[in-house]
């Protein structure tokens, strides 16, 4: 894919992998902006669109229109703004940085791990509640660790690898498209009375955009742990998990780590019976850094593959 920045001493085929490296480096160095993050403004816009469209008898169709109105103009603007020269290259790298959440994910997970290491279970429950939607008030140490590991594995795909995949295909516009679609799924994709029909499009479109990245993420996790166990868990367990994309990611990650994840959990005051994922012992606080290591080693692998593809193209 030709990229706009192609100085004389850098082959054109290497400019998009170098932009990916730059975007990941910015995320690693800076993390999410503390103020004025574009996703905060996008969330407010999405809320306003939802209030305007989530009414009447045609809520599923309204949800399609609302998704298009919320996402497509920004992705189109990012594509249109791709200029020639260094400015275009910098814009793509910056858009990828904004779409990534790798450092934020690591900071949240590391905070929970530190709480557990210090024996502060109430703090661990509170902090893991920031990154999961289940009820965490009565979780024991293993329950907190399990919730954090599950979130780390799943969000490794949602906050990192999905954006990298679509960046490789469409540059900064692809990263924007994926991150906004994933955000709308998190806001509208609930199977509640309010969102069951209206949020159908957001959930299905996120599933479609995540289909290939999730399976590449699962393969990445499998390569850096107990590979045979990870692939076996993926094959047997992913089809019975409710989410078609979280199933491969979490089952492969659990198998790679040699852990038993999944199982019953309390959501919105109700016990949800979930299948068991992986194989092995229950999770503990020391497994949180191990899950983060799968994500970080996967990022390094993906960037190496991107650079190799660019070098072959050169």
C-alpha positions as CSV (number, residue, x, y, z in Angstrom):
1,X,0.0,0.0,0.0
2,X,1.6,3.3,-1.0
3,X,2.0,5.8,1.8
4,X,2.2,9.5,1.5
5,X,5.7,10.0,3.1
6,X,8.4,8.6,0.9
7,X,11.7,10.5,1.3
8,X,14.5,9.6,-1.1
9,X,16.4,7.5,1.5
10,X,13.4,5.5,2.7
11,X,11.6,3.1,0.3
12,X,7.9,3.9,0.0
13,X,7.0,0.4,1.2
14,X,8.7,1.0,4.5
15,X,6.9,4.2,5.4
16,X,3.7,2.7,6.7
17,X,5.6,0.2,9.0
18,X,7.7,3.0,10.3
19,X,4.5,5.0,11.0
20,X,3.2,2.0,12.9
21,X,6.4,1.9,15.0
22,X,6.1,5.6,15.6
23,X,2.4,5.3,16.7
24,X,3.2,2.5,19.1
25,X,6.2,4.4,20.5
26,X,4.1,7.4,21.1
27,X,1.5,5.3,23.0
28,X,4.3,3.7,25.0
29,X,5.9,7.0,25.9
30,X,2.8,9.3,26.4
31,X,-0.2,7.0,27.0
32,X,-3.6,8.5,26.8
33,X,-3.9,12.3,27.1
34,X,-5.2,13.3,30.5
35,X,-7.3,16.1,29.1
36,X,-9.0,16.7,25.8
37,X,-8.8,13.2,24.5
38,X,-10.8,12.9,21.3
39,X,-12.6,9.8,22.4
40,X,-14.1,11.8,25.3
41,X,-15.6,14.2,22.8
42,X,-16.7,11.3,20.6
43,X,-18.4,9.7,23.5
44,X,-20.4,12.9,24.2
45,X,-21.3,13.0,20.5
46,X,-22.4,9.4,20.5
47,X,-24.6,10.0,23.5
48,X,-26.3,12.9,21.7
49,X,-26.8,10.8,18.6
50,X,-28.2,7.9,20.6
51,X,-30.8,10.1,22.3
52,X,-31.9,11.5,19.0
53,X,-32.1,8.2,17.1
54,X,-33.0,5.6,19.7
55,X,-36.8,6.0,19.4
56,X,-39.7,5.0,17.2
57,X,-40.6,1.7,15.7
58,X,-37.5,1.3,13.4
59,X,-34.8,1.2,16.1
60,X,-32.6,-1.3,14.3
61,X,-32.6,0.7,11.1
62,X,-32.1,3.9,13.2
63,X,-29.1,2.2,14.8
64,X,-27.5,1.6,11.4
65,X,-28.0,5.3,10.5
66,X,-26.7,6.4,13.9
67,X,-23.6,4.3,13.6
68,X,-22.9,5.6,10.1
69,X,-23.4,9.2,11.3
70,X,-21.1,8.8,14.3
71,X,-18.2,6.9,12.6
72,X,-18.0,7.4,8.9
73,X,-17.5,11.1,8.7
74,X,-14.4,10.9,10.9
75,X,-12.9,8.0,9.1
76,X,-13.6,9.8,5.8
77,X,-12.0,13.0,7.1
78,X,-8.9,11.0,8.2
79,X,-8.6,9.5,4.8
80,X,-9.1,12.8,3.0
81,X,-6.5,14.6,5.2
82,X,-3.8,12.2,4.2
83,X,-1.4,14.5,2.4
84,X,2.0,14.0,0.7
85,X,5.3,14.3,2.5
86,X,6.2,14.3,6.1
87,X,3.0,15.9,7.2
88,X,0.9,13.0,5.9
89,X,3.2,10.5,7.6
90,X,3.1,12.3,10.9
91,X,-0.7,12.5,10.7
92,X,-1.0,8.7,10.2
93,X,1.3,8.0,13.1
94,X,-0.6,10.4,15.3
95,X,-3.9,8.9,14.4
96,X,-2.6,5.5,15.3
97,X,-1.4,6.8,18.6
98,X,-4.8,8.2,19.4
99,X,-6.4,4.9,18.5
100,X,-4.1,2.8,20.7
101,X,-4.7,2.1,24.4
102,X,-1.7,-0.2,25.2
103,X,-0.1,1.9,27.9
104,X,-3.5,2.7,29.5
105,X,-4.3,-1.1,29.6
106,X,-0.9,-1.8,31.1
107,X,-1.2,0.9,33.8
108,X,-4.7,-0.4,34.9
109,X,-3.5,-4.0,35.0
110,X,-0.3,-3.2,36.8
111,X,-2.2,-1.2,39.4
112,X,-4.4,-4.2,40.2
113,X,-1.3,-6.5,40.4
114,X,0.4,-4.1,42.8
115,X,-2.7,-4.0,45.0
116,X,-2.7,-7.8,45.2
117,X,1.0,-8.0,45.8
118,X,0.5,-5.5,48.7
119,X,-2.4,-7.6,50.1
120,X,-4.8,-4.8,49.6
121,X,-7.9,-6.7,48.4
122,X,-10.4,-3.8,48.7
123,X,-8.2,-1.6,46.5
124,X,-7.7,-4.4,44.0
125,X,-11.5,-4.9,43.8
126,X,-12.0,-1.2,43.2
127,X,-9.3,-0.9,40.6
128,X,-10.3,-4.0,38.6
129,X,-13.8,-2.6,38.6
130,X,-12.5,0.2,36.5
131,X,-11.7,-2.2,33.6
132,X,-14.5,-4.9,33.8
133,X,-18.3,-4.6,33.8
134,X,-18.9,-7.4,36.4
135,X,-19.6,-6.9,40.1
136,X,-16.3,-7.0,41.8
137,X,-17.3,-6.1,45.4
138,X,-17.2,-9.7,46.7
139,X,-14.4,-11.2,44.6
140,X,-11.6,-13.0,46.3
141,X,-7.9,-12.6,45.3
142,X,-8.2,-15.3,42.6
143,X,-11.4,-13.7,41.3
144,X,-9.8,-10.3,41.0
145,X,-6.8,-11.8,39.3
146,X,-9.0,-13.8,36.9
147,X,-11.0,-10.7,36.0
148,X,-7.9,-8.7,35.3
149,X,-6.2,-11.3,33.2
150,X,-9.4,-11.8,31.2
151,X,-9.7,-8.0,30.6
152,X,-6.0,-7.8,29.7
153,X,-6.2,-10.5,27.1
154,X,-9.5,-9.3,25.5
155,X,-8.5,-5.6,25.5
156,X,-5.1,-6.5,24.1
157,X,-7.1,-7.1,20.9
158,X,-9.6,-4.3,21.3
159,X,-7.1,-1.6,22.4
160,X,-4.0,-2.6,20.4
161,X,-4.1,-5.3,17.8
162,X,-7.3,-4.4,16.1
163,X,-6.1,-0.9,15.5
164,X,-2.8,-2.1,14.2
165,X,-4.5,-4.5,11.8
166,X,-6.7,-1.8,10.3
167,X,-3.8,0.7,10.2
168,X,-1.8,-1.8,8.1
169,X,-4.7,-1.9,5.6
170,X,-5.9,1.7,5.6
171,X,-3.4,3.8,7.4
172,X,-4.7,6.3,10.0
173,X,-8.2,6.2,8.6
174,X,-8.3,2.5,9.3
175,X,-7.2,2.9,12.9
176,X,-9.9,5.6,13.4
177,X,-12.6,3.5,11.9
178,X,-11.7,0.5,14.1
179,X,-11.4,2.5,17.4
180,X,-14.6,4.4,16.9
181,X,-16.6,1.3,16.0
182,X,-15.2,-0.5,19.0
183,X,-16.1,2.4,21.2
184,X,-19.7,2.4,19.9
185,X,-19.9,-1.3,20.6
186,X,-18.9,-0.7,24.2
187,X,-21.5,2.1,24.5
188,X,-24.4,0.6,22.5
189,X,-23.7,-3.1,22.2
190,X,-25.6,-4.2,25.3
191,X,-28.5,-6.7,25.2
192,X,-30.7,-4.6,27.3
193,X,-34.2,-3.3,26.5
194,X,-32.7,0.1,25.6
195,X,-30.0,-1.2,23.3
196,X,-31.1,-4.6,22.0
197,X,-32.4,-3.3,18.7
198,X,-30.7,0.1,18.5
199,X,-27.3,-1.3,19.3
200,X,-27.6,-4.3,17.0
201,X,-25.6,-2.6,14.2
202,X,-22.8,-1.4,16.5
203,X,-22.3,-4.9,17.9
204,X,-22.4,-6.7,14.5
205,X,-20.2,-4.2,12.8
206,X,-17.6,-4.4,15.6
207,X,-17.8,-8.2,15.2
208,X,-17.1,-7.9,11.5
209,X,-14.2,-5.5,11.9
210,X,-12.7,-7.6,14.7
211,X,-13.0,-11.0,13.0
212,X,-9.6,-11.3,11.4
213,X,-7.7,-9.2,14.1
214,X,-9.1,-11.4,16.9
215,X,-7.8,-14.6,15.3
216,X,-4.4,-13.1,14.6
217,X,-4.3,-11.9,18.2
218,X,-5.2,-15.4,19.4
219,X,-2.4,-16.9,17.3
220,X,0.0,-14.3,18.7
221,X,-0.9,-15.3,22.3
222,X,-0.5,-19.0,21.4
223,X,3.0,-18.5,20.0
224,X,4.4,-17.0,23.2
225,X,3.3,-19.6,25.7
226,X,2.0,-23.2,25.8
227,X,1.3,-23.2,22.1
228,X,-0.3,-26.7,21.7
229,X,-2.5,-26.1,24.7
230,X,-3.5,-22.7,23.5
231,X,-4.5,-24.0,20.0
232,X,-6.4,-26.9,21.5
233,X,-8.4,-24.6,23.9
234,X,-9.1,-22.2,21.0
235,X,-10.4,-25.0,18.9
236,X,-12.6,-26.6,21.6
237,X,-13.7,-23.6,23.7
238,X,-14.0,-20.6,21.5
239,X,-17.2,-21.8,19.7
240,X,-19.2,-22.0,22.9
241,X,-18.2,-18.5,24.1
242,X,-20.9,-15.9,23.5
243,X,-18.7,-13.4,21.7
244,X,-17.3,-14.7,18.4
245,X,-14.1,-12.7,18.7
246,X,-13.5,-12.7,22.5
247,X,-13.8,-16.5,22.5
248,X,-10.7,-17.2,20.4
249,X,-8.7,-14.4,22.1
250,X,-9.4,-15.4,25.6
251,X,-9.3,-19.2,25.2
252,X,-6.0,-19.1,23.4
253,X,-4.6,-16.6,25.9
254,X,-5.8,-18.8,28.9
255,X,-4.4,-21.9,27.3
256,X,-1.1,-20.2,26.5
257,X,-0.8,-19.1,30.2
258,X,-1.9,-22.5,31.6
259,X,-4.8,-20.9,33.4
260,X,-8.5,-21.7,33.9
261,X,-10.4,-18.5,33.2
262,X,-14.1,-17.9,32.5
263,X,-16.7,-19.5,34.6
264,X,-19.6,-17.9,36.5
265,X,-19.5,-14.1,37.1
266,X,-22.0,-11.5,38.4
267,X,-23.1,-8.9,35.9
268,X,-25.6,-6.2,36.9
269,X,-26.6,-8.2,40.0
270,X,-27.3,-11.5,38.1
271,X,-25.1,-14.5,37.9
272,X,-24.0,-15.3,34.4
273,X,-22.9,-18.9,33.7
274,X,-20.0,-18.7,31.4
275,X,-18.0,-21.6,30.0
276,X,-14.5,-22.3,31.4
277,X,-11.7,-21.1,29.2
278,X,-8.2,-22.5,29.1
279,X,-6.7,-25.3,31.1
280,X,-4.7,-25.3,34.3
281,X,-4.8,-23.7,37.7
282,X,-6.8,-20.7,38.9
283,X,-5.3,-17.2,38.3
284,X,-3.4,-15.3,40.9
285,X,-1.8,-11.8,41.1
286,X,1.5,-13.0,39.5
287,X,-0.4,-14.0,36.3
288,X,-1.3,-10.4,35.5
289,X,2.2,-9.5,34.4
290,X,2.3,-12.7,32.4
291,X,-0.8,-11.7,30.5
292,X,0.7,-8.3,29.8
293,X,3.8,-10.0,28.5
294,X,1.7,-11.8,25.9
295,X,0.4,-8.5,24.7
296,X,3.8,-6.8,24.6
297,X,5.5,-9.6,22.9
298,X,2.6,-9.8,20.4
299,X,3.1,-6.1,19.6
300,X,6.8,-6.6,19.0
301,X,6.0,-9.6,16.7
302,X,3.4,-7.6,14.7
303,X,5.8,-4.6,14.2
304,X,8.5,-7.0,13.1
305,X,6.2,-8.6,10.6
306,X,5.1,-5.1,9.3
307,X,8.8,-4.1,8.9
308,X,9.5,-7.4,7.1
309,X,6.6,-6.9,4.7
310,X,7.9,-3.4,4.0
311,X,11.4,-4.6,3.5
312,X,10.3,-7.3,1.1
313,X,8.3,-4.7,-0.8
314,X,11.4,-2.5,-1.1
